[in-house]
């Protein structure tokens, strides 16, 4: 003979089991979603660091070619390299605000200083070769600092 308390007890067991199952499912989804968001944020940071480092690296290569050409035969910058350099400068200027949004404040400050220093170096009235050398040194210094900062920020060794 089934009494009312047995029915209530069985119903309570089912409710508790369903509640626990929902709690476990909710916790698992919350954990997985949090992990997914962290991974996506990490990937965006990596992409921002990569874009800036790639642009500054290529700009440095172009400057090195210009310096080498000037030292070897005294020729001036070719239009192709000048165009590539300006395109990279524009790409860098477009990337910096996005990177400042995603990256830590130290990296954003470093990128803002890079942009300011590059503009100031080209506005100073002096020889083309000394401008190239100063821009090379600015880019190299920033790349080194940014790589150190990026490795620490991304947890890379």
N, C-alpha and C positions, 0 to 999 in steps of 0.2 A: 504494500500500500504506500502510495506516494503522498507525502504530506506537503503542505504549502512551503515549508522552510527548505525542503529539498529542491523544489522548483526555483525558489528565490536564490538558493546557494548556487545551483547550476547556471542560472541566468547571470549572477554576479561573476562567476568564473569566466563566462564567455565575454562579458563586458570588460573585465580586467585584462584578459588575454588580448582582446581587440585593441584596447587602449595601449597596452605595452607594445603590440605590433606596430601601431601607428607612431608611437614615440620612437621606436627603433628606426622605422622607415624615415621619419622626419629628421632624426639625427644624422642618418646616413646621407640623405640628400643635402642637408645643410653642410656637412663635412665635405662632400664631393664638390658642391658648388663653390665653397670657399677655396678649396684646393685649385679648382679650375680657374677661378678669378685670379688667384695668386700667380699661377703659371702664365696666364695671359698677360698680366701686368709685367712679369719678369721678361716675357718675350718682347713686349713693347719697349721696355727699357733697353734690352739687348739691341733691338732694331735702331733705337735712337742713338745709342753709343756707336753702333756700327756705321750708321749713315754719316755721323759727324767725323768719325775716324777715317772712313773711306774718302770723304771729300777733302779733308785736310791732308791725307796721305798723297792723294793725286795732285793736289795743289803744290805740295812740296816737290813731287817728282817734276812737275812742269818748271818750277823755279830752278831746280837743279839742272835741268836741260838748258834753260836760258843762261844760267851762270856758266855752264860748261861751254856752250856755243860762244858766249862773249869772251871767255878766256882763250879759246882755241883760235877763233878767226875774227873776233870783233863784230860778228853779225848781231843784228838786233832781233827782237822777238818776232817769230813768224805769226801771221794772222791766225793760223790754225791753233797754235798754242794759246794765243791771246784769247781767242774765242772760247776754247776749252776752259781756260782759267776763269773767265767771266761767268761761264755757265756754272762752274763749280762754286764760285763765290755766291751766285744767286741761290744755288741749291743749299749752300751752307746757311745763307740768310733765311731761307724758308724753313730749314730744319731746326734752327736754334730756338724759335718760339715753341715749337712742338716739344722739343727736348726739354726746354725749361719747364713745361707743364708736367712732364712725366718723370724727369730725373730729379735727384735731390738738390736742395738749394746751392750746395757747393759747386755742383756741376753746372747749374744754371748761371751762377756768378762767373765761373770760369769761361763759359761760352759767351756771355755778354762782354767780358773783358777781351776775349779773342776778337769779337766783331769790332769793338771800339779800337783796339790796337791795330788791326788791319786797315781800318779806314784812316786812322791817324798817320800810319806809316806811308800811305800813298798820297796823303795831302801835304806832306812836308816837302819843301823845295830843296831837292838834292839830286845827286846822280842816280840814274836808273839802277846801276849795280848795287849801290848801298841800300836802295829801297828793297831790291830783291833779297839781299842778305838779311836785312832786318825782318822782312816778312817770313823768310825761311826760319829764322830763329824764333819768331813768335809762334809760327805753326808747330815747330818741333817741340818747343817748351809746352805748349798747350796739349799736344798729342800725348806727351809723356805724362803730364799731370792727369789728363783725362783717362788714360789707360789705367793708371794706378787707382784712381777714384772708381772707375767702372768695375775693375776686378773686385775691389772691396764691396761695392754696392751690390754686385750680382752674386757675391759669394764664391768667386772663382779664385783659385790659388795662383 
